[in-house]
Structure formats: structure tokens, C-alpha cells
Amino acid sequence: MSIKIFPRSFFIWVLTVLLFSSCGTDLKYSMETTLNPNKIAPLTALVKIETDKPCNATIKVLGKTPVEQSFSLNSTNLEIPIVGLYANTLNKVVVILDYEGGQTIDTLEIKTENIPSYFPDITINKLNRTKMASGLHACDIHFANNGKFKSGPLIFDDEGQVRWYLDLSFAGKMVSPFQRLKDGTILMVTRHIIYEFDMLGKLLKETKIDTNFGMHHDVVELPDGNLLICVGVRGQFIRLDDKLVQSDSDFIMVFDRENSKILRVWDMAKHLDVSRNELNFFRPGDWLHMNALAFDERDNSIIVSGKNQGLIKISLTDSLQWIMAPKRNWGKSGRDGKGFEIEPFLLTAVDSEGKPYPKAVQEGVEIEDEFEFPWGMHAPYILPNGNLLVFDNGAFRNYENNIHYSRAVEYKVNEENQTVEQVWQYGKERGREFFSSIIGDVDYLAEPENVLITSGYLTNGGNLHGKIVEVEYKTGEEVFEATLNYKNETSSDPGNYGQTGNWGQTDILYRSERLELQY
């Protein structure tokens, strides 16, 4: 990453004051504020406070959705981050300084510019804050860029106002997925670079990986702080019809984040039938199209979402546990198709009494009211009860292209019996208006036991848009819904999009999270 270091004269000094206590105390202090201190987070600021007594500080951005955070620093030299400013506004930010024997309250005024014109128009369709999980709405969003993507992860509030974003256009390509790690670091990757930022857009670390490996789609933080990453490996081939075809997106690696080295690599072709083409209509080498990972701490296993094959569970010791997918047309594993028979690892679909469904359901030709396999799925999520939640896109459901709905769906896997039962779903009843042929996300919100669903590429109604919906798990009631209407401003052909999208020619909402807006 290359971020210019600007001279002091380039900074916007919003306010510099030397004030005495406004509450009748004897504290002396000065405050100096810099808007967008790292040049890629325009709705943030840094205030430097010097006092004659050690202080702690609380910052509160005022507005319909105030953002407040306290910092227990007990220092005479404080650097306090401000996040959550309103765009195109003279923001009022309350600063509270607490010190032994008193408190001083002051107000900063910080003027911001407008958000980029290509950002989506956000409409809040439904809001019941008393039934929602806490936090605001974080989006892993990417904007058309004439055949590439430029990334601009953002957070908006309950009024649909963007309150934070990063301008990652310096990368010249997609940077994804946007996530905040346990230590508060913002982590995102390109094909060969891992970026770590703080919430002010400060680059904390830039790691270039071995260029023989290309990261894509998903990065998962492991309990030990290392990273589990979907990768493609240069120079890898599969054999199809006696021909060698170069493959991609079919390896997993563990990356040591602290020491910047690859610790382990898994080859997914070792466990699967690379020649199975029931759902791979686009490119033979993209036989798996791995798009997400989930790590199960209970048994140190990995759930892999392969859009073109199904959901696959492997152990950390690199053994296949099961495959959740229609039982149609599975052969032998291996890059040359000469490995083991896969059929014994396929889960059998059963009802609530453990009775298997008919053969047509097992093969994915038909569906039952209480069970259907996921199609072109994304974002597996392991629930506290051990069940698996996933976003079922529904692309080419039942091997057809005329059944259009997406849903969040929960499955219960019995590993001893090698069976799978569907126990919950939301979205099917909404039909085509909730159908996202590509991308999507689903998260479980433990408090108050809700599910957050992102249907990120909706084409119904004549305009391209995405939806974020929060539903109560027990009732299926929608307690929050937002629509993001994309503009596709930086596409070479804004009106040209189809069911599978045109790479870098449309805006997309890859994922969303419920996130506290804080430093």
C-alpha cells in the first residue's frame, strides 16, 4: 500500500483552542483536531489534548444516532480518536475531561464533506430497535470500476446515514472481506496483500504473501490469532476428459499473522470429484468455486462452502468428514480422479423423525416443504447449538434456472448416522424479490437471538440493489430491513447487468455485519 505522507500544512486544523475550565475548576487544556488524519477515512478525526492534570476523556458525536466512547488514559497528553461523524455537516462533538477533583465539558465543531456520489442510496424499510441486536450496520461493499472493483467498506446508522467508511481505491482492485478482528484491527486482503488498519484508516501492517498463492473470498480468524484463508495456487491442474485444465480457488491455507508466513496448505481436490460439473457451467478450472470458510472449535474442523459442489467438512488433520450436497453424479476424488469413492461421505437428507426423503430429493431433482439442499451457497456459520446456518442463494435450484428465491437456512447434521435435517429457514416465502443469484451473507446475533441476512445482488424491480434483514429466530418476524440502491456510477455500462453479474461492472454488497461503531 502506498499512502502519501502529507506535510503539516495539508492537514485540516478544525479547531485549536486554549481554554480554562468551563465548570468553575482550575483545569487548563488545549485541543487540536485533525479531520481524516490518515486520508482514507473521511468521517473520522483525531483530537490532541494537552492538560495540566492527568485526565480521562469521553467523546460524543451528537445527532439522531449519537456515537459515544470513553478512553481511560489518565494522561496529560491525550490523542483521542473520533469516529461516526456525519457527512456534509458541521458536527458538534462533546468532549468530557475527567480528572481528580473535577470535570470539564467542551464542544468541538468539525465540518465534513459529502460522501462519494457513487455510494448507494440507503432506505430503512423497517426498524424495531427494541427487538434488534445492538450496533450499527457494517457493509463489505464494492463499487463498479470499469471491469475491476474499488472497495469502500462503510457503516450506516438506523436513519440510513453513512457514518464511517474507508476509501480503498488506492489498491486498484477489490479488497475483501471487511472484518474487525478480536483485537479491534480492521483486516482485508487483495490477491497477494493482507492489510491491517485501525478505525481511523491508519495502516498498522501490510503483509505481502508468496505470489504463488492468491487469496480470495474469505479470511477467518482462528482462536490462536492465525488466519484461515481461501487461496488458489499457481500451476495447479485437474484432469478433465483426459486433458489437463488449470484450476483455481481450491486450496486452503493457515497463515501466521504475527510472523507473516504460511503454516499449512490443504488441497480440496484431494477430497472431491473435480470432474463433477452439475453446477459448474462457466469455467472448467473453477470446478469448486470456494467462497467461504467456517472453523468449528469443538472438533478443530473446517466447513468449506464450494458454490459449485456443496458444503464440505474436513478436519485439521486433512481428512474428509462429510459432504452436504445432492447425491447426483459423484465419482472418485483427486486431481486425476483416481482417489477414493466419495459417495459414502454424502449426507442423507432426513425428516424430523429421521426418515430419509425419496431418491429425487436426495439427488436434488425435487424438494420437500421441510427440506431442500442449498444451491450456490455462501457464508456457513456454526451456531451455538452446533447446527449449521448458511445463505442458500438458490442459483440453478434443482438444476434449473426457473426457481428463484434465496434464504437463510439451518441444518442439523448427525455425524454418527451421516444424515442432515433442515430445522429452520427464512426467505423462501419472499420469492424472487429476495433472490440473490450471487453473493450473500448470514450471521447469528446471540442477543437477542436474531439472524442477520444479506441478500446482496437483487435484480427485481428494474434496478440493482441489496437488502439487509434482521429477523427474530423464534418467530421469523422482520425487526430491521434496509435497502441499498446501487448506482453503478463507475461502470462503463451502468445499465448492463444480468443474473450472474458482470465482474467489476456493477456495485455489489458482499456481506454485512452488525458492528459497534467505535475505535
Secondary structure, DSSP 8 states (H G I E B T S, - for coil): -------GGGS-EEEEEEEE-SSSS--EEEEEEEESTTSS-TTEEEEEEEEEEEEEEEEEE-SSS-EEEEEEEEEEEEEEEEE---TTSEEEEEEEEEETTEEEEEEEEEE-----TTS-EEEEEEE-GGGS-SSEEEEEEEEEETTEEEE--EEE-TTS-EEEE---GGGSS--EEEEE-TTS-EEEE-SSEEEEE-TT--EEEEEE--TTEEEEEEEEE-TTS-EEEEEEETT-EEEETTEEEE--S-EEEEEETTTTEEEEEEEGGGTSBTT--SS--S-GGGSS-EEEEEEETTTTEEEEEETTTEEEEEETTS-EEEEES--SS--B-BTTS-S-B-GGGB-EEB-TTS-B--HHHHTTSS-BTTB---SS-EEEEE-TTS-EEEEE--TTGGG-SS----EEEEEEEETTTTEEEEEEEESGGGGGGG-BSS--EEEEETTTTEEEEEEEEE-GGGS-EEEEEEEETTT--EEEEEEEE---TTSSSTT---TT--TTTS-EEEEEEEE----
